[in-house]
Amino acid sequence: VTDASGQTVTKPIMLRGRGHSRRNPRVCDFVPLRLEFDKEEMKGTEFEGHSSLKLGTHCRSVAVFEQYVLREYTAYKIMNILTPLSFRVRLAKGTYIDSTSQKTLATRWAMFAEDDDDVARRQEGRIDDRPQLLFRHMNGEYLGIMTMFEYMIGNTDVSIATQHNVKIVETPAGVRYPVPYDFDYSGLVNTSYAVPDKMFSLSSVRQRLYRGPCRTPEELEATSAKFRAAKADIYRLYDDQPAFTDASRQDGQKFLDGFYQTLDKPAEMKRAFVDGCVRVGM
């Protein structure tokens, strides 16, 4: 890392594997990692104040898997545009070296993700990990953004009730916000290993399904207006990322086109967000 004087220094850290499906060797041959820091050692570096960070890795050495990292990074950045109450992410180039032979195994794009507690701390809150929290326990305005975002990116691999791929941030005033993460099973990222849960009867992760709460027309319009206002900034994420291949850039923007076409057609809005809304929770 670079210290306060601009010098490059080496610091000891701990590494361990993390994740669930991506720890299966039939899915990935390179697992996601958690980096654990000694806070004293990190003073004066870019990692100052952190005790641990997640590092999203490339899963496999095939070129398209590196694009998956960039696609998922962009999904996080879309949520950052929609609301500051979202996981911050940062790209990095990871070089992986065999500690025995000192042989370089790979240099690939990777993605740091903010620690759960840091997300909560920015709201002066804490993580509420109690099970079986439902829609009615959440801030309604934020819940509307979060569930429309999941529909936008084509992600059904999330559950508030089981806290699967979502962290509940509770403020001192008792207001709860379901902050989503892990989007590699979404249609926007479109990994080769992503499949929808059989319970939804979807043909692929590219088929969208709204799993959010039933809302009034006024609430739905207020939420969709935020997405329309953010459209140019969202598409610019693809235009401004030089590491994207043309195929990834075009695929991402085309997939988003389908979402925005739905917002422009009242009949499709009703079909997607009213006829298929969820009464209690997900």
N, C-alpha and C positions, 0 to 999 in steps of 0.2 A: 504494500500500500504506500501511498504518498503521505508523508508526515507534514506537520505545520510549516516546516522550512522548505518543503518542495522536494525533499530527498526520498528516494524509493527505499523502503525498508521491508524486511520480512518479519511477520509476526506469527507465532504459533496459534492455531485454532483447533477446535474439535470438529470432526465431520461425522454425520451418521445418515443413513438412508431414511426416507420417509415415504408416505403415500400408501395406497392400497392396491388398486389395479395395476399401477405402473411398477410395483415391486414384483409382479408376476413375470418371470422370464419369458413367458410366451407373448407378453405384451411389449416389454422393454428389456433391452440388455444393458441399459444405463439408467440407474434409478434417480429420482429427484433427491436432493440433499437438504440437510439442515446444517447451517454453519453456526457454531456456538463460540462466542467470544469471551475473553477475559476483559472486562470493562477497563481495568487499569491499563492493560496492554494497548487498548484501542484509543486511548486519549490522544488527541491531536491528529487523528486520522479521520477519513470519511465515515468510518464505522463507529465513531465516538457515540456513547450513549446506548448502543445496542448490545444486548446479551445474546441474541440469536436472530437469524434471518433464514427464511426459506430460499432455496435456489432451485428454480425450475430448469431442468436440463433437457437434452435433445432426445432422450429415450432410445433411439437407435442411430446408427452411423449413416443411414441413408439420407441423402440431401433434403428430401421433403420433410423429414422430422425436424430439421433446423428451422424450416419455414413454419412448422407448427408452433414453435416457441414464439416467433414473431407474431403469428396470428393471435395466440392467446394473450400476449403482451398488449396487442391492440384492443382486444376485448376489455381488458382492465382499463386502458386509457379512455375508452368510450364511457365507461362508468365514471371515471374521473371527471369527464366533461359534464356529465349529467348531474353529479353531486360530489361535493368534497368529502362526504362521508362514504368513502370507498377505499379499498386497499391501494396504496401507492406501490408502484413497481418501477424497476430500473433495469435496463438491459446491460449486459456485460458480455465480454468475450472470455469464455472459460477455456483454459489450456489444462488438460488433465495428463499427469505424469505418473507412470508406474514408479512407486517409491523404492522398489527393489532394483530394477534395471535402469531407472532414470530415463526410460524411453518415453517420448511424448506419444500418448495414445490418440489424442484428438484435440482440435481447437474449434469450438463451436459457440454459437450464440447461447446465452443463458439469461435467466431473468430472476433478479432479486425481488421478493415480495415482502411488504411491511409485516412486522409482527402483529399478532392479534391485539395484544395489550396496547400497542402504540396507536392502533386505530381507535380504540376506546379512549385512550388518554387524550387524544386530540379533541374529544367531546367532553372531557373531564368526567368520563364515565368508566364503566367496567364491563367485562364480558359476563353475560348472564347465560350460563350453560344448563339451566334447568330444562328438562325434557317436556314435550307436549305443550309448548307455547303455540298459540294459534294466531290467526289474522287479527282477532279482536284485541290481542295484547300488544300489537305493533302500532307505531305511528302511521296513520292512514295515508298521508301524503307521500312519505318515503316508501311505504309498501307499494303504492301505485307505481312509482318510478322503478323500483326493484323488479317487480313482476313483469312490467312491460319491457324492461331491459332484457330479462330472461327470454321473453317471447321474441324480442328483436333478434337476439343472437341464436335462437333455436335451441335453448337449453332446458331440458326437463330433468337433468341430473342434479336436483336440488330439493331440499325439504326443510321447511322451518320447524315443523313438529319434531323431526328427528335431528335437527341441526346438521343436516348433511350438506356440505359445501356452502354453509352460511354461518356467520357468527352474529350473535345477538348482542348489540351494544346497548347498555342501559345507562341513562344519564342520572345524575343525582336527583332529578325531579321524577324519576320513575318512568321516563319515556323510553321505549325500546325501538331499535332500528335493526332490521335484518340485513347485514352487510354480506353480499355474495362473493364467492371466490371459486377457483378451479373451474375453468371453462373449456377444458380439453374435450369434453363430450358434447360440446355444442355444435350446431350446424355451421356456425361462422368459422370455427377453427377446423372442423371437418377432418379430424384425424382418421387414419385408416382403421383404428381399433375401436372407434366410438360406435356404439349401438344403443338405440333407445330401449328403455325398460319395456318388457312385454306387456305390462299392465296398461300401457297407453295405446296399444295397437297402431303404432306409427311404422311406416315403411322404412324410414331412415331418420337420422338426426337432422337432415335437411328439411324435414316436415315440421312446421311450427305447431305448437300447442300452448295456448294460454292456460296457466295454472294459478292465476291470480284471483283476487276477491271480486265479488259482484260490486259494481259501483254505479253511482248515479251518472246520467249523461253529462252533467256539469263537471263532476270529478274526472271522468274519463277524458273530456275535452281539455281540461286544465293540464293533465298529464301528457296527453298527446301533443299539446302545444309546446311543451318543453323539448320533446324529441324533434319536432319540426324546426324549432329555433336552433337546435344544435346540429342540424343535418350537415351544413357546410363544414363545420369544424370536425365532425366525425369522418366525413369522406376525405378530409385533408390529412388525416392520420395515415391513410394509405398512400396518398400522393407524396407525402413528405418522408416516407420510410424507404431509403435507398436500398436497404438489404432485402426488401421484398423482390421476389421474381415477378415478372409481368403476370404470370398465371395466378399467383397468390393475390396480387393487387386487384386484378380484374374479378377474380372469384369473390373476394370479400365485398367489393363494392356492388357486384351484381346481386349477391345474397341480401345485402341491405336494401337494394332497390325493391325487392319483394315486400319488405316490411313497410317502406314508405308508400308503396302503391296501396297497401291496405289502409294506411292512415288517410289517404286521399279519397277513399270510397266509403261512404256511410254504410252501405249494405255489407261490405266486407268487415268494417269496424264492428258492426253489430254481431256478425257471425263469429268473429274471432274473440271479442272481449265481453259480449253480453250473453250470447247463447251458450257459450262454453265456460262461463265463470264458475268459480268454486265458492260454495256457501260458507264453509267453516274454516278450512285451513289446508295447507299442503305439507 
